[in-house]
């Protein structure tokens, strides 16, 4: 644990969006850590704040979005002097973000490759452009590096593909191109926002394996955004469970999958499809997420939580460490020493025990 090198530290991040109906408090006090060479996953239902958090890291919030408070400290080593540098991304200007951070030190792979690629530009030009912009590489140097990147991401006949346009490639190949563009400036952090959603299952597995291979080769730190816990099980070292703009549970992959403590995490795990289940219907978490235009009183999950206590309706729970763990934290009043002892649903316990035996 001591030799882990922290590369990104988010503290007390609060983000709101101005709308015609009022201010939406989309992110409410998020704390997050990312270490060199490690993979964290951010999971939760749609609208929980996963993508907004990572867009804030990239400095690409929508024009109606505002960071109300908090810090996003990013650490890197100067490529010339080797000195350790630390900057708060929140305090950086648009020009600094564009020149220093976006695409250069932190890169992002979006979920739909067709909206990430310019349909009027050749693949080669799109892969070369970031290198020519950030590192002032000549066309010849950028072309050679682009060829290497296409081969790295598993594109066959790379020279021919350089001349192609996006519409001439399959969905899986387009996503590989997007990954190649993201890697073109040798970033330290790669953010993957649902990178396999638009792809069929067999291609999904190949893209996930590809990202893992590249991560090992380049010692990248990776942030996955997903609602698919099956993906999380394959790729993540640490998991952050988000609900209504807050991280409600965080821990190692084993802690979240085999010893979850928050009722919302129980619901997400119960909703995973299972071929061996005896149930006729897939489990769904009852109710809907809160409308964050209105102030959230107490625990945001309380109205959907059958284990909610009276205090949940009045006070937002603090974050507790799970006894015996330095990595497993839960934001729930059920973790209070005076709270009644509540066990996870028996059906979920059997399912998790089965997954553990099978080494899933």
N, C-alpha and C positions, 0 to 999 in steps of 0.2 A: 504493500500500500504506500510506503514512504517514497518510493522512487517514481510514482506516477506524476507526470508533468501536466499541470492544468493549462489548457490552451484557451478556454472560454469560461467566463464566470458571469452569470446573470443574477442580479440581486434586486428584489422588490420592484419588478417591472410592472408598470401600470400603463395600459394603452386604451384610448377611447376613440370612437368614430362619431363625427357629427352627421346626423341624418335629419330628414324633414320631421321625424317624429320625436327627436331628442338625441341626447348623447348616449351611445352604446358603450358601456364599460366592458370591452371585449377581453382584456387581460387584467387580472386582479392580483398583483403581488406575486409574480412568478419568480422562483429561484431555480437556477439550473447550472450544472457544471459539466464540462466536457474535457476529457483528458486525451493526451496525445496517443494516437494509434487505437483508441477505443471507439465503440459504437454505442450511441444511446438511441433509444426509440421514444417518440412521443406519441401516445395512443389516446384515443377518445372518440366519442361520437362526432358527427359533422357539427361544426359551429362551436366546438369546445375551446378553440383558440390555438390549435396546433400550428396552422400555417401562418397565422398572424405573428406568433412568436418568432418564427424563423425569418419571416419577411423583415421584422424589426432588426434582426441580426445583419441582414443584407442591406438594410437601409432602403428598402423598396416598399414601404407602406403606401397604401392608397392616399391620394391627396387630401381626403377628409379624415385621415388618421393622425393622431397625436400621441407621442410618448409623454405621458403626464408626469411620471417620475420613474426613478430606477436607473441602473447602470448595466451596460453590456461591455465588460472588460475583455479585450482580446489581446493575447500574448503571442509574439512571434520574435524571431531572431533576424536582425538586419543582414541582408544578403551580402553586404560588403564588409562590415565591421564584425559581424557575428555577435553584436551586443543584443541583450534581451530588451525588447520593446514592449510596452503595454499602453494601450489606448482605450478610452471609453468611446465605443462606436456612437453612442447617443450624442456625444459632444462634437462629433466630426461633421464638417461641412459636406455638402453634396459633391463638391469638387474632390475633396479628400477621399470620400467613399468610392467615387468612381475611379480615382487614380490608384488608391492603395488597397482597398478591401474587395470591392465587388468584382468577382471573376478572377481576381489575382490571388488573394489570400483565402477568400471564402467563395466557393462556387456552389451553384444550385442546379439540381436536375428536377425539372417539373414533371407533372404526371402525364401531360398530353404532349408528345413530341411534335405534333403538327402545329401546335400553337407556339412552340419554342423555336421552331425553325422558320427562316424567311423563305417563302415559296419562290421568290424571284432570284435567289442567289444559289450558286452551285454549292455543293457540300464542301468542296475544298476551300472555297473562299470563306465560308462560315467558320471552318475550323481554324483557318490561318489568321483571321481578323483579330482575335484577342491577343495573339502573340505579337502581331505587328503594332497593335495599339499600346499594350502594356510594356513590352520589352524592346520595342523598335527593331524587331528582327527584319531582315531583308526578305523579299518575296521568296527567294531561293531557300533560305534557312527555314522560314515558316512552312514552306511546301514540304521539305524533308521531314520536319517535326510532325506535320499533319499526317503524312504517310505512316510514320511510326505509331502515332496515336490510333489511327484507324486499324492498324494491325493489332495493337494492344487490346482494343475493344472487340476484336474478333471479326472485323470486316474483311472478307476475302476479296481479292482483286482490287486492292485499295486504290491503285492509280486510276482505274476505270471509274470507281465510285466517286472520286474527287470531282469528276466532270458532271456527275448526275445532279438532278434537282430532287428535293424532298419527295415529290409525288411519285418519283420513279422507284422508291424504296418501300419495303414492307414496314409495318409498325415496329417490329422488333429491331430492324436495322436502323430505323429513324431514332429509336431510343438509344441505341449504341452510339449513333452520331452525336446526340445531345450529351452523352457521357464523355465522349471524346472532346467536345467543345469545353465542357466543364473542367476537364483535366489539362487543357492546353496551356495554362499558365502555372502549372504545378502548385495548386492551392494546398493549404494545410488542412482546411476543413471542407468537407463535401456534404451539402444538405440535399437529401433525397426526399422530395415531396410526393408521396404516393407514386413512386417511379414505375410501378407495374400495373396500375389500375386499368389502363387502356389496352392491356395486352392479354392474350389468351394464356391459359395456365402453364403450358409447356414453355412458352417464351418467358413468362414471369420467372420461373425457376432459373433459367439461363442468365437472365439479367441480374438476378440477386447474386448468383455465383460469380458473375463477372465483376460486380462491384466489390465483393469480398476479396477476390483475387487481386484486384488493383489496389485495394486498401492495404493488403499485406505487402505488396511490392513497394508501395510508396509511403508506407507508415502513415496513412491518412487518418484523420479523425472524422467520423461519419455521424450525421444526425438523420435518422429515418423518421418521417412523419407517416403514420398509417392508422387505419382503423382495423386492419387485418392482423389479428394476434397470431395467426399462422406464420405470417411474414416475420413478425417480431421474434418468434421462437427460433427462426433460422438464422437471424442476423445480429441480434442485439447482445451487448454485454450488460447494459443497464436499461431500465424501463421507467418512463415517467408517465403516469396516468393523469390525463387532464379532464377536468369537468368544469364547465361554465367559467372559463378563463383562469382557473387555478389548477395547480398540480396537487392532486389529492393523495397520491401514493407514489413513492419512488423506491427503487431497490434493484438488486441484481436480477438477472433473468430468472434464476431459480427461486428467489424470494417472491417475485411477483407471480410466477406460474404455479409454484407448489405451496406457498404459504401466504396467499393474499389476505389482507386484513380489512380493506375498505369495502363496504357493501357495493359500491359502484364497480370496483374491480371484479367482485364476485359476479355481478351482472354481465360484464363484458366477457368474462371467461365462460359463463353459462350459455351465452349467445353464440359461441363458436360452433359451427356445424360439426356434427359427429356422426359417422356412418354407423357406429355400433349402438346408438341410443335406442331406448325402448319407446321414447316419446314420439307421438305422431306429428307434433308441431315444434318448430324451432322456438327456443325461449327468447322473449324480448323483454327489455327493461320497461316496466309500466310507466306511463306518463310521458311528458316531454321536458326538454331542458328549459330553464327559466328565460324570460325575456330580459336581457341585460340592459334595456333602457331604464327599467325600474331598479331601484336600489334593492340589493339582495339582503334580506334580514336573516341572520343566522346562517346555517349551513345550506348552501344552494341545492344540495341533493336531498334535503330533508323531505320535501313533498313526494318524492318518488321512492323513499327509503322506508321499507316496512319495519326496520330496526331503529328508526329515529327516536331519540329521547326528547323530553320536553325542552331541554337546553338547546337542542338543535334548531328550534324555531326562534330562539332569541339571540344566540351568540354564535359567531363564526368559530369553528374549532381551531385550536392551535395545532402545530405539527409535533407529533410524538415519535421518538425512536422506538422501534419494536425491541423489547428487552433482548439483550444478547447480540444485537446487530449494530454495526456502525454505519451501515449503508441503507437499511430499510426504514423509511419514514412514512408516517400516515397522518393525514389531516382528518381526524374523526374523533368525536367525543367518546366513542366506544373504546378508545385506547386509554381513557382516563382511569386511574387506579380505582376510583369509586363507581365506575360504570358497571352495569350488569354484564356478566360474561355472555357474549353472543358468539355462537359457532357458525361457520359458513354452512350453507345448505348441504344436506347430506348427499344429494345427487351430485353436487359439484365436488364434494370431497371424494366420492367414489371415482369420479371422472379424472380428477387430478392424480389420485393414487395410481390409476390405470396408466395414465400418461407417464408417470414417473417410472413405473415398472418397465414400460416399453421404451424408455429413454427418449421420449419425444422432446 
